[in-house]
Amino acid sequence: MSPRLLGVIGFAVFVSLAGLWTMPPLDRDESRFAQATTQMLETGDFITIRFQDEERNKKPAGIHWLQAASVAAFSDAEARTIWAYRLPSVLGIALAVVFTYLTAKRLYDQHTAFLAALLLAGAPLIAVEATIAKTDAFLLAMIALAQWAFAEIYARLNDGAKTGWKWPLLFWCAQGAGVLIKGPIAPLISGLTGLGLATVKPRWTWLSALRPLAGLAIVILIAAPWAIAIGLATEGRFYQGAVGVDMLGKVGTAQEGHVGPPGYHAVLVWGLFWPAAALLGPGLVRVWRERGEWPARFLLAWIIPAWIVFELTATKLPHYVMPMYPALAIVAARVAASADQGERWFKKAGAVLYGALGLSAAGLILALPMFLNAPPTGAGVFAAGGFTAMASLAIAWLFWKGKAFKGGIAAAALGAFFAWTMLTAILPNLSTLAISPRVSTALEDAGRHPLKDGAGPVALAGYHEPSAVFLLGTQTQLVDGAAAGRALAAGSVSAAIIDQPNEAAFQSAFPATAPQPVRLTVIEGLNYSNGRRVSLTIYVSAPSEKSAP
């Protein structure tokens, strides 16, 4: 293994660890995934995916198996240590960066490969996905692996060499694993890449070189056992939900308010892929000019068709175009490693854009604690914001002067600094956002935590965020105020957490002859999942031994 590749791996792991231990369980997707994995460990049922009593018929079970293996190895289900659920995402990002390096090396050279891998690892979106226990980070690894194998096959075809079985086998194994992680997304990206390559001659040679019949058999062997088992276990409901509602529903209708016009992803990519912001424009122009050469043709086929599909899809989330980030990283690194970096005005515009985004990043470091009523901003936060601003301007100057390769390395390093600052020092300290962790801590301090103290389950009225279920236990009751009041009065729950709109119904549910509930504490904050202020009152049926009089 070359020193550069070792350096790339170390950098990718370093960035990916930024929020692993510091960020609390996130709503809503991360906590849903983690809770479903927890229930697999609790029940021993690794086929059906559930969130409490509800079937979660959205994504395949692959990521849950990886998370379950990680939790079994490093923690246990009762501990609810979210970092153990995140380790597959850390591994996924590290692998994706390695496969990007290897792809860029095959397309161009080691110089380009080194910078492409650093740019990808330093992107804010990549750092965030490494911190979230869900499908997308590991899916990116499988897509990057499949595309590396595809690039090797396409390169051999253009060189007139034999493709053999090694690369098709690697390609189809990656596809099978990708299907178990997130259904058809990995085959979709490679299929659209193939369609892009078919626009020029030779149009379909790559298809026979992939050995599709053998490949289909490999995918079936990997995915079919679970696919059959989940179909039988849910009597077909999984496919109705996963295909009919979750996948096809997102194409024509914006689900859960995740809407955006065509061009949504094209606007966001500059900030989400900030280290490459100065290089994306010149890089895309250069690769378009080189489209007669097979490496550029492969990159364009990877980026353009899939990007169009995701721009036209009604439901939009920023990470949907992440499967194209490895190709964009290679495009950016290619122009930076070249003596010809395109039109002078384009380079300078990129430098200005990078600097402006860097100043915005510095402003974010300073503004978030102020606007979200965090503890007084300390000298360290001001230092981090000031350093980010000054470093951004210095790197922008490197891009302005045409020192794009040095600028790219420095930009990747600053991206890592920004990730560690946000995910370790800023976001974890915004206590107003950490509603569920504060509820969990309050119950533990009072000796009433269902998991830590052996207390009975709790009832949640109004505040039904998945992070609360994950932290408080699978038996947590998600009810309205009246039901919570009846449950507490009957003693079937040890505590009731009531949001303000449910307060009156909760109080009226207690019979006049029953002991009235005792207020333990009030938790106030901002529910970032819906942008609403929340005030939660924790009630118990009798004073806790640990609670204050």
C-alpha positions as CSV (number, residue, x, y, z in Angstrom):
1,M,0.0,0.0,0.0
2,S,1.4,3.3,-1.0
3,P,2.1,6.1,1.5
4,R,-0.4,8.3,-0.3
5,L,-3.2,5.8,0.0
6,L,-2.3,5.3,3.7
7,G,-2.5,9.0,4.1
8,V,-5.9,9.1,2.4
9,I,-7.2,6.4,4.6
10,G,-6.0,8.1,7.8
11,F,-7.5,11.5,6.7
12,A,-10.8,9.9,5.8
13,V,-11.1,8.1,9.2
14,F,-10.0,11.3,11.0
15,V,-12.8,13.4,9.4
16,S,-15.4,10.6,9.9
17,L,-14.7,10.4,13.6
18,A,-15.6,14.1,14.1
19,G,-19.1,13.6,15.5
20,L,-19.0,9.9,16.4
21,W,-19.0,10.2,20.2
22,T,-20.2,13.8,20.6
23,M,-23.4,14.1,18.6
24,P,-26.5,12.8,20.3
25,P,-29.0,10.5,18.5
26,L,-30.5,12.5,15.7
27,D,-34.1,12.8,14.5
28,R,-35.6,11.5,12.6
29,D,-34.0,9.0,10.3
30,E,-30.9,8.1,12.4
31,S,-33.0,7.3,15.5
32,R,-35.5,5.3,13.5
33,F,-32.7,3.2,12.0
34,A,-31.0,2.7,15.4
35,Q,-34.2,1.8,17.1
36,A,-35.1,-0.8,14.5
37,T,-31.6,-2.3,14.8
38,T,-32.1,-2.3,18.6
39,Q,-35.3,-4.3,18.3
40,M,-33.6,-6.8,16.1
41,L,-31.1,-7.4,18.9
42,E,-33.8,-7.5,21.5
43,T,-36.0,-9.9,19.7
44,G,-33.6,-11.9,17.6
45,D,-35.7,-11.3,14.5
46,F,-33.2,-10.1,11.8
47,I,-35.7,-10.4,9.0
48,T,-38.6,-8.0,9.8
49,I,-37.7,-4.3,10.4
50,R,-39.9,-2.7,13.0
51,F,-40.1,0.6,14.9
52,Q,-41.9,-0.4,18.1
53,D,-45.0,-2.3,16.9
54,E,-45.0,-0.8,13.4
55,E,-43.4,-2.5,10.4
56,R,-40.8,-0.2,8.8
57,N,-41.2,-1.3,5.2
58,K,-38.9,1.2,3.5
59,K,-35.3,0.0,3.1
60,P,-33.7,-3.5,3.1
61,A,-32.1,-4.9,6.2
62,G,-28.5,-4.7,5.2
63,I,-27.6,-1.6,7.2
64,H,-29.4,-3.0,10.2
65,W,-27.3,-6.2,10.1
66,L,-24.1,-4.1,10.0
67,Q,-25.2,-1.9,12.8
68,A,-26.3,-5.0,14.9
69,A,-22.9,-6.6,14.3
70,S,-21.2,-3.3,15.4
71,V,-23.4,-3.0,18.6
72,A,-22.8,-6.6,19.5
73,A,-19.1,-6.2,19.1
74,F,-18.6,-2.9,20.9
75,S,-21.7,-2.3,23.1
76,D,-25.1,-3.8,23.7
77,A,-28.7,-2.9,22.9
78,E,-29.6,-1.8,26.4
79,A,-26.8,0.7,26.6
80,R,-28.1,2.8,23.7
81,T,-24.6,4.0,22.8
82,I,-25.3,5.7,19.4
83,W,-21.7,5.7,18.3
84,A,-21.7,1.9,18.0
85,Y,-24.6,2.2,15.5
86,R,-22.6,4.8,13.5
87,L,-19.4,2.7,13.0
88,P,-20.7,1.2,9.7
89,S,-21.1,4.8,8.4
90,V,-17.6,5.6,9.4
91,L,-16.4,2.5,7.6
92,G,-18.5,3.3,4.6
93,I,-17.0,6.8,4.1
94,A,-13.5,5.5,4.5
95,L,-14.1,2.8,1.9
96,A,-15.7,5.3,-0.5
97,V,-12.7,7.5,-0.2
98,V,-10.3,4.6,-0.9
99,F,-12.4,3.5,-4.0
100,T,-12.4,7.1,-5.2
101,Y,-8.7,7.2,-5.0
102,L,-8.3,3.9,-6.9
103,T,-10.8,5.0,-9.6
104,A,-9.0,8.4,-10.1
105,K,-5.7,6.6,-10.3
106,R,-7.0,4.3,-13.0
107,L,-8.6,7.2,-14.9
108,Y,-5.6,9.6,-14.6
109,D,-2.7,9.4,-12.2
110,Q,-1.7,9.1,-8.5
111,H,-1.4,12.9,-8.2
112,T,-5.0,13.4,-9.2
113,A,-6.2,10.4,-7.1
114,F,-4.6,11.8,-4.0
115,L,-6.3,15.2,-4.2
116,A,-9.7,13.7,-5.3
117,A,-9.7,11.5,-2.2
118,L,-8.8,14.4,0.1
119,L,-11.5,16.6,-1.4
120,L,-14.2,14.0,-1.0
121,A,-13.2,13.2,2.6
122,G,-13.2,16.9,3.5
123,A,-16.6,17.7,2.1
124,P,-19.1,18.8,4.8
125,L,-21.9,16.5,3.5
126,I,-19.5,13.5,3.7
127,A,-18.5,14.4,7.2
128,V,-22.1,14.6,8.3
129,E,-23.1,11.3,6.7
130,A,-20.2,9.6,8.4
131,T,-21.9,10.7,11.7
132,I,-25.4,9.4,10.9
133,A,-26.3,5.8,11.5
134,K,-28.3,5.2,8.3
135,T,-27.8,3.8,4.8
136,D,-26.2,6.5,2.8
137,A,-22.5,6.3,3.8
138,F,-22.2,2.6,3.3
139,L,-24.2,2.8,0.1
140,L,-21.7,5.3,-1.2
141,A,-18.9,2.8,-0.5
142,M,-20.7,0.1,-2.6
143,I,-21.4,2.6,-5.4
144,A,-17.8,3.8,-5.4
145,L,-16.7,0.1,-5.5
146,A,-19.0,-0.7,-8.4
147,Q,-17.9,2.4,-10.3
148,W,-14.2,1.6,-9.8
149,A,-14.8,-1.9,-11.2
150,F,-16.8,-0.4,-14.1
151,A,-14.0,2.1,-14.8
152,E,-11.4,-0.7,-14.9
153,I,-13.5,-2.7,-17.3
154,Y,-14.1,0.3,-19.5
155,A,-10.4,1.2,-19.5
156,R,-9.5,-2.3,-20.6
157,L,-12.0,-2.2,-23.4
158,N,-10.5,1.1,-24.6
159,D,-7.0,-0.4,-24.3
160,G,-8.0,-3.5,-26.2
161,A,-7.1,-5.7,-23.2
162,K,-9.1,-8.6,-21.8
163,T,-11.5,-7.8,-19.1
164,G,-11.5,-11.2,-17.4
165,W,-13.7,-12.2,-14.5
166,K,-12.1,-10.3,-11.6
167,W,-13.7,-6.9,-12.3
168,P,-17.2,-8.1,-13.3
169,L,-17.2,-10.2,-10.1
170,L,-16.3,-7.2,-8.0
171,F,-18.9,-5.1,-9.8
172,W,-21.8,-7.4,-9.2
173,C,-20.8,-8.2,-5.6
174,A,-20.9,-4.5,-5.0
175,Q,-24.3,-4.3,-6.7
176,G,-25.7,-7.1,-4.6
177,A,-24.5,-5.5,-1.4
178,G,-25.9,-2.2,-2.5
179,V,-29.3,-3.7,-3.1
180,L,-29.3,-5.1,0.5
181,I,-28.4,-1.6,1.8
182,K,-30.8,0.6,-0.2
183,G,-32.6,-1.3,-2.9
184,P,-32.1,-0.2,-6.5
185,I,-30.0,2.9,-6.0
186,A,-26.6,1.3,-6.7
187,P,-27.8,-0.5,-9.9
188,L,-29.5,2.8,-10.9
189,I,-26.3,4.8,-10.8
190,S,-24.2,2.2,-12.7
191,G,-27.1,1.7,-15.2
192,L,-27.4,5.4,-15.9
193,T,-23.6,5.5,-16.3
194,G,-23.8,2.7,-18.9
195,L,-26.6,4.6,-20.7
196,G,-24.4,7.7,-20.8
197,L,-21.5,5.7,-22.2
198,A,-23.9,4.2,-24.9
199,T,-24.3,7.7,-26.4
200,V,-21.0,7.2,-28.3
201,K,-19.4,4.3,-30.1
202,P,-18.7,1.6,-29.1
203,R,-22.1,1.8,-27.5
204,W,-22.8,-1.5,-25.8
205,T,-19.4,-3.3,-25.6
206,W,-19.2,-2.5,-21.9
207,L,-22.4,-4.5,-21.3
208,S,-21.1,-7.8,-22.5
209,A,-17.8,-7.2,-20.7
210,L,-19.8,-7.0,-17.5
211,R,-21.1,-10.5,-18.0
212,P,-24.6,-9.6,-17.1
213,L,-26.1,-13.1,-16.9
214,A,-23.5,-14.2,-14.4
215,G,-23.9,-10.9,-12.6
216,L,-27.6,-11.2,-12.3
217,A,-27.1,-14.6,-10.7
218,I,-24.6,-13.1,-8.2
219,V,-27.1,-10.4,-7.2
220,I,-29.8,-12.9,-6.7
221,L,-27.6,-15.1,-4.6
222,I,-26.8,-12.1,-2.4
223,A,-30.2,-10.5,-2.1
224,A,-32.8,-13.2,-2.7
225,P,-32.7,-15.1,0.6
226,W,-33.6,-12.0,2.6
227,A,-35.9,-10.7,-0.2
228,I,-37.9,-13.9,-0.1
229,A,-37.9,-14.1,3.7
230,I,-39.2,-10.5,4.2
231,G,-41.9,-11.0,1.5
232,L,-43.2,-14.1,3.4
233,A,-42.8,-12.5,6.9
234,T,-44.8,-9.4,5.9
235,E,-47.2,-11.1,3.4
236,G,-45.9,-8.8,0.7
237,R,-46.4,-5.6,2.7
238,F,-42.7,-4.8,2.6
239,Y,-42.7,-4.4,-1.2
240,Q,-45.9,-2.4,-1.2
241,G,-44.3,0.0,1.2
242,A,-40.7,0.0,-0.1
243,V,-41.5,0.1,-3.8
244,G,-45.0,1.6,-4.0
245,V,-44.7,4.2,-1.3
246,D,-41.1,4.9,-0.4
247,M,-39.4,4.6,-3.8
248,L,-42.0,5.4,-6.5
249,G,-43.8,7.8,-4.2
250,K,-40.7,10.0,-4.0
251,V,-40.5,10.3,-7.8
252,G,-43.8,12.0,-8.4
253,T,-44.7,13.5,-5.0
254,A,-42.5,15.4,-2.5
255,Q,-42.7,13.3,0.7
256,E,-42.5,14.8,4.2
257,G,-42.1,18.3,2.8
258,H,-38.8,17.5,1.2
259,V,-39.4,19.6,-1.9
260,G,-37.3,21.7,-4.2
261,P,-37.3,22.9,-7.8
262,P,-35.1,21.5,-10.6
263,G,-31.6,22.9,-9.9
264,Y,-31.9,22.3,-6.1
265,H,-28.9,20.0,-6.0
266,A,-26.9,22.2,-8.4
267,V,-27.2,25.1,-6.0
268,L,-26.5,23.2,-2.8
269,V,-23.4,21.3,-4.1
270,W,-21.1,24.3,-3.9
271,G,-21.6,24.5,-0.1
272,L,-22.0,20.8,0.6
273,F,-18.8,20.1,-1.4
274,W,-17.1,23.3,-0.2
275,P,-13.4,22.1,-0.4
276,A,-14.0,21.7,-4.2
277,A,-16.1,24.8,-4.8
278,A,-13.3,26.7,-6.6
279,L,-12.5,23.7,-8.8
280,L,-15.9,22.3,-9.8
281,G,-16.7,24.9,-12.5
282,P,-13.3,24.8,-14.2
283,G,-13.2,21.0,-13.7
284,L,-16.5,20.4,-15.4
285,V,-15.5,22.7,-18.3
286,R,-12.2,20.8,-18.8
287,V,-13.8,17.4,-18.6
288,W,-16.4,18.4,-21.2
289,R,-13.7,19.6,-23.5
290,E,-12.0,16.2,-23.1
291,R,-15.1,14.2,-23.6
292,G,-13.6,12.6,-26.7
293,E,-11.2,10.8,-24.3
294,W,-12.5,7.8,-22.4
295,P,-11.7,8.9,-18.8
296,A,-13.7,12.2,-19.3
297,R,-16.5,10.3,-21.0
298,F,-16.8,7.9,-18.1
299,L,-16.9,10.8,-15.6
300,L,-19.6,12.6,-17.5
301,A,-21.6,9.5,-17.9
302,W,-21.4,9.0,-14.2
303,I,-22.5,12.5,-13.3
304,I,-24.9,13.9,-15.9
305,P,-27.7,11.2,-16.3
306,A,-28.1,10.5,-12.6
307,W,-27.9,14.2,-11.7
308,I,-30.8,14.9,-14.1
309,V,-32.9,12.1,-12.6
310,F,-32.4,13.4,-9.1
311,E,-33.1,17.0,-10.1
312,L,-36.4,15.8,-11.7
313,T,-37.5,13.7,-8.8
314,A,-40.1,15.4,-6.7
315,T,-38.7,14.5,-3.3
316,K,-35.4,16.2,-2.7
317,L,-32.8,15.8,0.1
318,P,-29.3,17.1,-0.1
319,H,-27.6,13.7,0.2
320,Y,-29.5,12.2,-2.8
321,V,-26.8,13.3,-5.3
322,M,-23.9,12.0,-3.0
323,P,-23.3,9.0,-5.3
324,M,-21.9,11.5,-7.8
325,Y,-19.6,13.1,-5.4
326,P,-16.7,10.7,-6.1
327,A,-16.9,11.6,-9.8
328,L,-17.1,15.3,-9.0
329,A,-14.0,15.0,-6.7
330,I,-12.1,13.4,-9.6
331,V,-13.2,16.2,-11.9
332,A,-12.1,18.9,-9.5
333,A,-8.8,17.2,-8.8
334,R,-8.1,16.6,-12.5
335,V,-8.2,20.4,-13.3
336,A,-6.2,21.2,-10.1
337,A,-3.4,18.7,-11.1
338,S,-3.2,20.1,-14.6
339,A,-1.1,22.9,-15.8
340,D,-4.0,24.1,-17.9
341,Q,-6.6,25.2,-15.4
342,G,-9.0,26.8,-17.9
343,E,-10.1,30.4,-18.4
344,R,-8.6,32.9,-16.1
345,W,-11.9,34.5,-15.2
346,F,-13.3,31.1,-14.3
347,K,-10.5,30.4,-11.9
348,K,-10.9,33.7,-10.2
349,A,-14.7,33.3,-10.0
350,G,-14.1,30.0,-8.3
351,A,-11.7,31.6,-5.8
352,V,-14.2,34.2,-4.9
353,L,-16.9,31.6,-4.5
354,Y,-14.7,29.5,-2.2
355,G,-13.8,32.5,-0.1
356,A,-17.4,33.6,0.3
357,L,-18.5,30.1,1.3
358,G,-15.6,30.0,3.8
359,L,-16.7,33.3,5.4
360,S,-20.2,31.9,5.6
361,A,-18.8,28.8,7.4
362,A,-17.0,31.0,9.8
363,G,-20.2,33.0,10.4
364,L,-22.1,29.8,11.1
365,I,-19.6,28.8,13.8
366,L,-20.2,32.1,15.5
367,A,-23.9,32.5,14.9
368,L,-25.3,29.2,15.9
369,P,-24.5,29.5,19.6
370,M,-25.9,33.1,19.6
371,F,-29.2,32.4,17.8
372,L,-29.9,29.2,19.7
373,N,-29.3,30.6,23.1
374,A,-26.4,28.4,23.9
375,P,-24.1,29.2,26.8
376,P,-22.0,32.3,26.3
377,T,-19.7,31.9,23.4
378,G,-16.2,31.1,24.6
379,A,-12.8,32.2,23.3
380,G,-12.3,28.9,21.6
381,V,-15.4,29.4,19.4
382,F,-14.3,32.9,18.4
383,A,-10.8,31.5,17.7
384,A,-12.3,28.7,15.5
385,G,-14.5,31.2,13.6
386,G,-11.6,33.6,13.1
387,F,-9.3,30.9,12.0
388,T,-11.9,29.5,9.5
389,A,-12.4,33.0,8.0
390,M,-8.7,33.8,7.7
391,A,-7.8,30.3,6.3
392,S,-10.6,30.5,3.8
393,L,-9.3,33.8,2.5
394,A,-5.8,32.5,2.3
395,I,-6.9,29.4,0.4
396,A,-9.0,31.6,-1.9
397,W,-5.8,33.5,-2.6
398,L,-4.1,30.3,-3.6
399,F,-6.9,29.5,-6.0
400,W,-6.8,33.1,-7.4
401,K,-3.1,32.8,-8.1
402,G,-3.5,29.5,-9.9
403,K,-2.0,27.3,-7.2
404,A,-5.0,25.0,-7.4
405,F,-3.3,21.8,-6.2
406,K,-2.0,23.4,-3.0
407,G,-5.3,25.2,-2.6
408,G,-7.2,21.9,-2.9
409,I,-5.1,20.2,-0.2
410,A,-5.5,23.2,2.1
411,A,-9.2,23.3,1.4
412,A,-9.6,19.6,2.3
413,A,-7.7,20.2,5.5
414,L,-9.9,23.2,6.4
415,G,-12.9,21.1,5.6
416,A,-11.7,18.6,8.2
417,F,-11.2,21.4,10.8
418,F,-14.7,22.8,10.1
419,A,-16.2,19.3,10.5
420,W,-14.5,18.8,13.9
421,T,-15.4,22.3,15.0
422,M,-19.1,21.9,14.2
423,L,-19.6,18.3,15.2
424,T,-17.5,18.3,18.3
425,A,-17.5,21.9,19.7
426,I,-20.6,23.6,18.3
427,L,-23.6,21.4,17.6
428,P,-23.2,19.0,20.7
429,N,-23.2,22.1,23.0
430,L,-26.5,23.5,21.6
431,S,-28.5,22.1,24.5
432,T,-31.7,23.7,23.2
433,L,-31.7,21.2,20.4
434,A,-31.0,18.2,22.6
435,I,-34.5,17.7,23.9
436,S,-34.6,13.9,24.0
437,P,-31.1,13.6,25.7
438,R,-32.1,16.1,28.3
439,V,-35.4,14.2,29.0
440,S,-33.3,11.0,29.3
441,T,-30.8,12.6,31.7
442,A,-33.6,14.1,33.9
443,L,-35.2,10.7,34.3
444,E,-31.9,9.1,35.1
445,D,-31.1,11.8,37.7
446,A,-34.4,11.1,39.3
447,G,-33.8,7.4,39.3
448,R,-36.8,6.8,37.0
449,H,-35.1,5.8,33.7
450,P,-36.6,2.7,32.2
451,L,-33.3,1.4,30.9
452,K,-30.8,2.8,33.4
453,D,-32.8,2.3,36.6
454,G,-35.1,-0.6,35.8
455,A,-38.2,1.7,36.1
456,G,-41.4,1.0,34.1
457,P,-41.9,2.5,30.7
458,V,-42.8,6.1,30.2
459,A,-45.6,7.8,28.2
460,L,-44.9,10.6,25.7
461,A,-47.8,12.9,24.8
462,G,-47.3,15.1,21.8
463,Y,-43.5,14.8,21.6
464,H,-43.1,11.6,19.5
465,E,-39.6,11.9,18.2
466,P,-37.8,8.6,17.5
467,S,-34.7,9.8,19.5
468,A,-36.9,9.7,22.6
469,V,-38.0,6.1,21.9
470,F,-34.4,5.1,21.3
471,L,-33.1,6.6,24.5
472,L,-36.0,5.7,26.8
473,G,-36.7,2.2,25.5
474,T,-38.8,0.2,23.1
475,Q,-41.8,0.0,25.5
476,T,-42.1,3.8,25.4
477,Q,-45.8,4.7,24.9
478,L,-46.5,7.4,22.2
479,V,-50.0,8.7,23.2
480,D,-52.0,11.8,23.6
481,G,-52.4,13.8,26.9
482,A,-55.5,12.0,28.1
483,A,-54.1,8.5,27.5
484,A,-50.9,9.6,29.3
485,G,-52.9,10.8,32.3
486,R,-54.8,7.5,32.5
487,A,-51.6,5.5,32.2
488,L,-49.9,7.4,35.0
489,A,-52.9,7.3,37.2
490,A,-53.2,3.5,36.7
491,G,-49.5,3.0,37.4
492,S,-48.8,1.4,34.0
493,V,-46.1,3.9,33.3
494,S,-43.5,5.3,35.7
495,A,-43.5,8.8,34.2
496,A,-45.4,10.9,31.7
497,I,-43.7,13.5,29.5
498,I,-46.3,16.0,28.3
499,D,-46.0,18.8,25.8
500,Q,-47.9,22.1,26.3
501,P,-50.8,21.5,23.9
502,N,-51.6,18.2,25.8
503,E,-51.3,19.6,29.3
504,A,-55.0,20.2,29.9
505,A,-56.1,16.8,28.6
506,F,-53.4,15.2,30.8
507,Q,-54.6,17.0,33.9
508,S,-58.3,16.3,33.3
509,A,-57.6,12.5,32.9
510,F,-56.9,12.1,36.5
511,P,-59.9,11.0,38.7
512,A,-60.6,13.3,41.5
513,T,-60.0,10.5,44.0
514,A,-56.6,9.6,42.5
515,P,-53.3,11.1,43.7
516,Q,-52.4,14.0,41.6
517,P,-49.2,13.9,39.5
518,V,-46.0,15.4,40.8
519,R,-44.1,17.6,38.4
520,L,-40.5,16.5,38.2
521,T,-39.1,19.1,35.8
522,V,-39.7,21.1,32.6
523,I,-37.6,20.6,29.5
524,E,-37.7,23.4,26.9
525,G,-36.0,23.6,23.6
526,L,-36.3,23.7,19.8
527,N,-37.5,20.6,17.9
528,Y,-35.2,20.9,14.8
529,S,-37.3,18.2,13.0
530,N,-40.2,20.6,12.6
531,G,-38.8,24.0,13.7
532,R,-41.2,24.3,16.6
533,R,-40.5,25.4,20.2
534,V,-41.2,22.6,22.7
535,S,-42.0,22.7,26.4
536,L,-42.2,19.3,28.0
537,T,-43.2,18.7,31.6
538,I,-42.1,15.4,33.2
539,Y,-44.7,14.1,35.7
540,V,-44.4,11.1,38.1
541,S,-47.0,9.6,40.3
542,A,-45.0,10.1,43.5
543,P,-41.8,12.0,44.4
544,S,-38.6,10.3,43.3
545,E,-36.1,9.4,46.0
546,K,-33.4,11.3,44.0
547,S,-35.6,14.3,43.2
548,A,-35.5,17.5,45.1
549,P,-38.3,18.2,47.6
